[in-house]
Structure formats: structure tokens, C-alpha cells
Amino acid sequence: MEEKILGLSSVTQKYQVTLTKDVRDVLGVKPGDKVVFVQKGDAVIVKKA
């Protein structure tokens, strides 16, 4: 699988991050949707739940 950078987000003081528009579009997520974080080696993959 080819890697493509879809954006950059900062971690807030509450450890929250904002999904960039490109990420939201690729995942098809809307407000209220859930995402899951999957560890794969030294990477974490974000998927729509």
C-alpha cells in the first residue's frame, strides 16, 4: 500500500486531534460517527467504526 500524507494535526492539552478534511473525506465520517485506532507495527491506523 502506498503511503500518502493527508494532513497534519496537533495534539491538544486534552490529547485530542482534529481530523483534516481530506481524512474525513477518505473515511466518510460525519459528526457523531465513531473511529477506531488499530496498531500495526509502529503505526496507528484510523478507520471508520
Backbone atoms as SQL, in Angstrom:
CREATE TABLE atoms (id INTEGER PRIMARY KEY, chain TEXT, resi INTEGER, resn TEXT, atom TEXT, x REAL, y REAL, z REAL);
INSERT INTO atoms VALUES
  (1, 'A', 1, 'MET', 'N', 0.845, -1.174, 0.000),
  (2, 'A', 1, 'MET', 'CA', 0.000, 0.000, 0.000),
  (3, 'A', 1, 'MET', 'C', 0.894, 1.242, 0.000),
  (4, 'A', 2, 'GLU', 'N', 0.621, 2.165, -0.887),
  (5, 'A', 2, 'GLU', 'CA', 1.387, 3.402, -0.973),
  (6, 'A', 2, 'GLU', 'C', 0.980, 4.355, 0.143),
  (7, 'A', 3, 'GLU', 'N', 1.948, 5.013, 0.742),
  (8, 'A', 3, 'GLU', 'CA', 1.658, 5.989, 1.797),
  (9, 'A', 3, 'GLU', 'C', 1.408, 7.351, 1.179),
  (10, 'A', 4, 'LYS', 'N', 0.413, 8.053, 1.709),
  (11, 'A', 4, 'LYS', 'CA', 0.090, 9.403, 1.252),
  (12, 'A', 4, 'LYS', 'C', -0.263, 10.234, 2.476),
  (13, 'A', 5, 'ILE', 'N', 0.396, 11.349, 2.656),
  (14, 'A', 5, 'ILE', 'CA', 0.097, 12.223, 3.790),
  (15, 'A', 5, 'ILE', 'C', -1.166, 13.010, 3.475),
  (16, 'A', 6, 'LEU', 'N', -2.148, 12.930, 4.378),
  (17, 'A', 6, 'LEU', 'CA', -3.432, 13.601, 4.175),
  (18, 'A', 6, 'LEU', 'C', -3.574, 14.862, 5.008),
  (19, 'A', 7, 'GLY', 'N', -2.606, 15.187, 5.816),
  (20, 'A', 7, 'GLY', 'CA', -2.683, 16.399, 6.620),
  (21, 'A', 7, 'GLY', 'C', -1.838, 16.266, 7.864),
  (22, 'A', 8, 'LEU', 'N', -1.898, 17.308, 8.674),
  (23, 'A', 8, 'LEU', 'CA', -1.138, 17.363, 9.914),
  (24, 'A', 8, 'LEU', 'C', -2.028, 17.959, 10.989),
  (25, 'A', 9, 'SER', 'N', -2.072, 17.327, 12.155),
  (26, 'A', 9, 'SER', 'CA', -2.866, 17.828, 13.282),
  (27, 'A', 9, 'SER', 'C', -1.996, 17.876, 14.523),
  (28, 'A', 10, 'SER', 'N', -2.312, 18.812, 15.404),
  (29, 'A', 10, 'SER', 'CA', -1.629, 18.912, 16.692),
  (30, 'A', 10, 'SER', 'C', -2.466, 18.224, 17.763),
  (31, 'A', 11, 'VAL', 'N', -1.793, 17.766, 18.801),
  (32, 'A', 11, 'VAL', 'CA', -2.478, 17.159, 19.942),
  (33, 'A', 11, 'VAL', 'C', -2.779, 18.270, 20.942),
  (34, 'A', 12, 'THR', 'N', -4.046, 18.382, 21.372),
  (35, 'A', 12, 'THR', 'CA', -4.438, 19.416, 22.333),
  (36, 'A', 12, 'THR', 'C', -4.038, 19.001, 23.744),
  (37, 'A', 13, 'GLN', 'N', -4.261, 19.894, 24.706),
  (38, 'A', 13, 'GLN', 'CA', -3.962, 19.583, 26.105),
  (39, 'A', 13, 'GLN', 'C', -4.812, 18.434, 26.619),
  (40, 'A', 14, 'LYS', 'N', -5.953, 18.175, 25.970),
  (41, 'A', 14, 'LYS', 'CA', -6.812, 17.049, 26.351),
  (42, 'A', 14, 'LYS', 'C', -6.511, 15.809, 25.498),
  (43, 'A', 15, 'TYR', 'N', -5.388, 15.829, 24.784),
  (44, 'A', 15, 'TYR', 'CA', -4.952, 14.722, 23.925),
  (45, 'A', 15, 'TYR', 'C', -5.927, 14.456, 22.789),
  (46, 'A', 16, 'GLN', 'N', -6.580, 15.482, 22.295),
  (47, 'A', 16, 'GLN', 'CA', -7.494, 15.363, 21.162),
  (48, 'A', 16, 'GLN', 'C', -6.790, 15.826, 19.896),
  (49, 'A', 17, 'VAL', 'N', -7.199, 15.252, 18.767),
  (50, 'A', 17, 'VAL', 'CA', -6.707, 15.700, 17.463),
  (51, 'A', 17, 'VAL', 'C', -7.909, 15.951, 16.561),
  (52, 'A', 18, 'THR', 'N', -7.738, 16.835, 15.594),
  (53, 'A', 18, 'THR', 'CA', -8.782, 17.119, 14.623),
  (54, 'A', 18, 'THR', 'C', -8.472, 16.353, 13.346),
  (55, 'A', 19, 'LEU', 'N', -9.474, 15.670, 12.796),
  (56, 'A', 19, 'LEU', 'CA', -9.300, 15.005, 11.505),
  (57, 'A', 19, 'LEU', 'C', -9.385, 16.066, 10.413),
  (58, 'A', 20, 'THR', 'N', -8.380, 16.132, 9.562),
  (59, 'A', 20, 'THR', 'CA', -8.404, 17.102, 8.474),
  (60, 'A', 20, 'THR', 'C', -9.528, 16.753, 7.498),
  (61, 'A', 21, 'LYS', 'N', -9.909, 17.718, 6.665),
  (62, 'A', 21, 'LYS', 'CA', -10.985, 17.490, 5.700),
  (63, 'A', 21, 'LYS', 'C', -10.654, 16.315, 4.785),
  (64, 'A', 22, 'ASP', 'N', -9.404, 16.227, 4.337),
  (65, 'A', 22, 'ASP', 'CA', -9.015, 15.112, 3.465),
  (66, 'A', 22, 'ASP', 'C', -9.220, 13.770, 4.162),
  (67, 'A', 23, 'VAL', 'N', -8.863, 13.679, 5.445),
  (68, 'A', 23, 'VAL', 'CA', -9.052, 12.434, 6.203),
  (69, 'A', 23, 'VAL', 'C', -10.540, 12.142, 6.356),
  (70, 'A', 24, 'ARG', 'N', -11.327, 13.153, 6.712),
  (71, 'A', 24, 'ARG', 'CA', -12.784, 12.967, 6.857),
  (72, 'A', 24, 'ARG', 'C', -13.398, 12.484, 5.554),
  (73, 'A', 25, 'ASP', 'N', -12.962, 13.066, 4.438),
  (74, 'A', 25, 'ASP', 'CA', -13.498, 12.669, 3.134),
  (75, 'A', 25, 'ASP', 'C', -13.138, 11.226, 2.795),
  (76, 'A', 26, 'VAL', 'N', -11.880, 10.844, 3.031),
  (77, 'A', 26, 'VAL', 'CA', -11.444, 9.470, 2.729),
  (78, 'A', 26, 'VAL', 'C', -12.208, 8.462, 3.586),
  (79, 'A', 27, 'LEU', 'N', -12.375, 8.777, 4.878),
  (80, 'A', 27, 'LEU', 'CA', -13.066, 7.860, 5.789),
  (81, 'A', 27, 'LEU', 'C', -14.585, 7.941, 5.658),
  (82, 'A', 28, 'GLY', 'N', -15.085, 9.050, 5.140),
  (83, 'A', 28, 'GLY', 'CA', -16.533, 9.233, 5.045),
  (84, 'A', 28, 'GLY', 'C', -17.183, 9.441, 6.398),
  (85, 'A', 29, 'VAL', 'N', -16.478, 10.096, 7.314),
  (86, 'A', 29, 'VAL', 'CA', -17.031, 10.301, 8.655),
  (87, 'A', 29, 'VAL', 'C', -17.749, 11.638, 8.755),
  (88, 'A', 30, 'LYS', 'N', -18.754, 11.636, 9.608),
  (89, 'A', 30, 'LYS', 'CA', -19.550, 12.829, 9.883),
  (90, 'A', 30, 'LYS', 'C', -19.598, 13.015, 11.402),
  (91, 'A', 31, 'PRO', 'N', -19.999, 14.207, 11.884),
  (92, 'A', 31, 'PRO', 'CA', -20.103, 14.406, 13.336),
  (93, 'A', 31, 'PRO', 'C', -20.964, 13.324, 13.986),
  (94, 'A', 32, 'GLY', 'N', -20.482, 12.767, 15.074),
  (95, 'A', 32, 'GLY', 'CA', -21.199, 11.708, 15.785),
  (96, 'A', 32, 'GLY', 'C', -20.749, 10.307, 15.407),
  (97, 'A', 33, 'ASP', 'N', -20.085, 10.154, 14.245),
  (98, 'A', 33, 'ASP', 'CA', -19.557, 8.843, 13.855),
  (99, 'A', 33, 'ASP', 'C', -18.416, 8.461, 14.792),
  (100, 'A', 34, 'LYS', 'N', -18.118, 7.181, 14.837),
  (101, 'A', 34, 'LYS', 'CA', -17.006, 6.691, 15.651),
  (102, 'A', 34, 'LYS', 'C', -15.889, 6.214, 14.731),
  (103, 'A', 35, 'VAL', 'N', -14.656, 6.354, 15.220),
  (104, 'A', 35, 'VAL', 'CA', -13.494, 5.822, 14.520),
  (105, 'A', 35, 'VAL', 'C', -12.757, 4.887, 15.469),
  (106, 'A', 36, 'VAL', 'N', -12.007, 3.955, 14.912),
  (107, 'A', 36, 'VAL', 'CA', -11.199, 3.047, 15.721),
  (108, 'A', 36, 'VAL', 'C', -9.736, 3.282, 15.358),
  (109, 'A', 37, 'PHE', 'N', -8.867, 3.031, 16.329),
  (110, 'A', 37, 'PHE', 'CA', -7.430, 3.168, 16.138),
  (111, 'A', 37, 'PHE', 'C', -6.825, 1.772, 16.215),
  (112, 'A', 38, 'VAL', 'N', -6.168, 1.350, 15.138),
  (113, 'A', 38, 'VAL', 'CA', -5.619, 0.000, 15.033),
  (114, 'A', 38, 'VAL', 'C', -4.098, 0.095, 14.967),
  (115, 'A', 39, 'GLN', 'N', -3.414, -0.609, 15.880),
  (116, 'A', 39, 'GLN', 'CA', -1.957, -0.613, 15.853),
  (117, 'A', 39, 'GLN', 'C', -1.481, -1.646, 14.852),
  (118, 'A', 40, 'LYS', 'N', -0.556, -1.217, 13.971),
  (119, 'A', 40, 'LYS', 'CA', 0.060, -2.127, 13.005),
  (120, 'A', 40, 'LYS', 'C', 1.556, -1.824, 13.015),
  (121, 'A', 41, 'GLY', 'N', 2.309, -2.656, 13.718),
  (122, 'A', 41, 'GLY', 'CA', 3.741, -2.400, 13.880),
  (123, 'A', 41, 'GLY', 'C', 3.948, -1.120, 14.668),
  (124, 'A', 42, 'ASP', 'N', 4.719, -0.195, 14.081),
  (125, 'A', 42, 'ASP', 'CA', 4.975, 1.071, 14.774),
  (126, 'A', 42, 'ASP', 'C', 4.041, 2.186, 14.303),
  (127, 'A', 43, 'ALA', 'N', 2.962, 1.809, 13.604),
  (128, 'A', 43, 'ALA', 'CA', 1.999, 2.791, 13.095),
  (129, 'A', 43, 'ALA', 'C', 0.631, 2.564, 13.728),
  (130, 'A', 44, 'VAL', 'N', -0.184, 3.605, 13.704),
  (131, 'A', 44, 'VAL', 'CA', -1.574, 3.501, 14.149),
  (132, 'A', 44, 'VAL', 'C', -2.452, 3.908, 12.978),
  (133, 'A', 45, 'ILE', 'N', -3.394, 3.051, 12.626),
  (134, 'A', 45, 'ILE', 'CA', -4.300, 3.279, 11.502),
  (135, 'A', 45, 'ILE', 'C', -5.648, 3.715, 12.047),
  (136, 'A', 46, 'VAL', 'N', -6.233, 4.742, 11.437),
  (137, 'A', 46, 'VAL', 'CA', -7.557, 5.227, 11.827),
  (138, 'A', 46, 'VAL', 'C', -8.561, 4.704, 10.808),
  (139, 'A', 47, 'LYS', 'N', -9.631, 4.059, 11.312),
  (140, 'A', 47, 'LYS', 'CA', -10.680, 3.525, 10.441),
  (141, 'A', 47, 'LYS', 'C', -12.037, 3.948, 10.965),
  (142, 'A', 48, 'LYS', 'N', -12.991, 4.086, 10.063),
  (143, 'A', 48, 'LYS', 'CA', -14.364, 4.344, 10.485),
  (144, 'A', 48, 'LYS', 'C', -14.883, 3.085, 11.159),
  (145, 'A', 49, 'ALA', 'N', -15.524, 3.256, 12.311),
  (146, 'A', 49, 'ALA', 'CA', -16.027, 2.102, 13.073),
  (147, 'A', 49, 'ALA', 'C', -17.294, 1.560, 12.435);
